[in-house]
């Protein structure tokens, strides 16, 4: 694996959803670095090698919903924290949080399981997904995420994601505090 600035040299064999991410970031003029994985990264454990290359806060990204599946959330939290629904539910005023169904993930974010990322918000044109960010991920200079596929990873400035990127995709975020113990 090798980290390089900007989009991959070749777009050959890449999924259209990944290419759209690079196009979008380039249109915004954001600085980013990209690396391809030796294998698809489905879990935080799979991201350990990627973490060493990116030198960024690698987020655990969870796609959640309420019981009625009328409210959807994308939670970004440090990969080493344990997620507890009760801890989050009271902070956002939504009882009975659970993982959202795969079909909703694809419908709203154009992402498959294992590739959930803040980049998917660029596909949420109706603003149905609320971004939740654990306060700890806001502290680092860089964040690591997938470009809507889990065979590549990106490193971006945290301030760019929570500034120009979110503004461009017409989303805001709610800062949450998760103990993760």
N, C-alpha and C positions, 0 to 999 in steps of 0.2 A: 504494500500500500504506500502510496505517495500523495502528499498534500500539495496541491498547486493552486495558484490564485486564479479565480474566475472559472468559467465553464470548462467542461472537459474538451480536450482537443478534438475528439471525434464524437459525433452524435450517433454513429452507427450502432444499431441494436438497442438503443435506449427507448424507453417507453415515452409516449407522447406527454403524459402527465409530468414526467421528470423534465423534459425539454421546456415545457411551459413554465416551470419554476425558474430555470436559468434565464429564459426570455424576460420574465417578470422582474427578476432581480437586476438584470442588465438595464431594463427600461427605467428602473428606479435609480440607477447609478450607485447601487450599494456595493461595497467591497465584500467579497466572500471568497472562501477557499473551498475546494472540493476534493474528495478522495473516493475512489471505488473500493469496494470490499472484496476480499478473497472469496467470501461467501455471504449470503443474505444474513442480515442481523435481525433476528426476531425478538431477542430478549436483551436485558441489560448485560447479562453475562457475555452475550455475543458481541457487545459493544466495547468490551475491555480493550481489545487491540486498537479499535478505532479511536477510543478515548486517548490513548497514548499518542497517536498521530495528530489528532485535532488540537490537543492542549486547550480544551474548552470545557465548560460545564455541560455534560451530557445529560439531557433531560429524560425523565420517564414521562411519557405522554400518554394520558389515559382519556379515552372517549367515553363519557358518562351521560346518563340521562335520568330523569325522574321516573317514577313508576308508570305514569301514563304515557311516557315517551312524547311529551309535549315540550320539554325543555332539555336542551343538549348542552354539554359542557366539554371543553377540551382543557384538561388539567395538565400543566407543566410543573414538574417537581423534580428535585434532585434524584438521581438514580439510586442513591443509597438510602433513601427514606422509604419507610413502609407506609402504604396507603391504608387509611382507615376511614370508611365512609362516614361514620359518626362524627369524626373530627371535622370533616369538611361540611357536612350537611347543615349544621347549625350556623356556620359562617355565611353561607349563601342563602339560607332560608328555604332549603329544598330537602324535604324528608324523602327517605327511601331511594337514595341514589344507587344506581347499579351500572354495570358496563352496558353501553348502548349496543344494539344489535349490529352485526356486520353490514347488513344491507343499508342501514342508516348512515354508517360511516362512509360507505361508498356514495350514497345519494347526496349527502351534505358536504363531504370533504374530498370526494374522489380519491380515497385512500383505502388500501386493504390493511387488514390486521398485520401488525409488525412494522408498518411504515407510518404510523400516526405521527403527525408533525404539525407545528405551527404553520408551516408552509401550506397546509391544506386549507387554511382560512381564505386563501386567494380564490378557492372554488366555492365558498359559501356566500354566494351573491345575494341571498335573501337575509343574511345576518341571523340565522337560526341557531348558531353555535356561540355560546359565551365562553370567552377565554378566561381561565383561572390560572394565576401564576403564583406559585409559592414564593414568598419573599426572598428565600435563599438563592433562587436562580437569578434574581435581579442584581446580585452583588458582583458577579464575575464580569470581566471585560468581554469574554466571548461565550457564545452558546453554540452547541452542536445540535444538529437536527438532520432529519432525512429530507431529501427533495421529493417527497411524496412516493418514494420507492425505498426499499430497505437494502438495496445493493450499492448505495452511495450515501455519503454523509457530507454535510456542509458545516463550515465554521463561519459564523457571522458575529459582528459586534452586537452585544446585548442591546446597546442603545439604539442600534439601527432596527432591530426587530421590534422593540417596544416604542419606537418612534415612527420613522418614515414607513416601515413595512405595514404596521397595524393601521396607520392613517390611510395608506393606499388601498388596503383591503376593507376599509370602513368598519373596523372592529376596535373595541377598547378591551381592557382587561380589568379583572378584579384581583387585587392582591390578597392572598390568603396566607395564613400561618399554620403550617403543619408540623407537629412535633415529630411524627414518623417513628415513634418508639413502640 
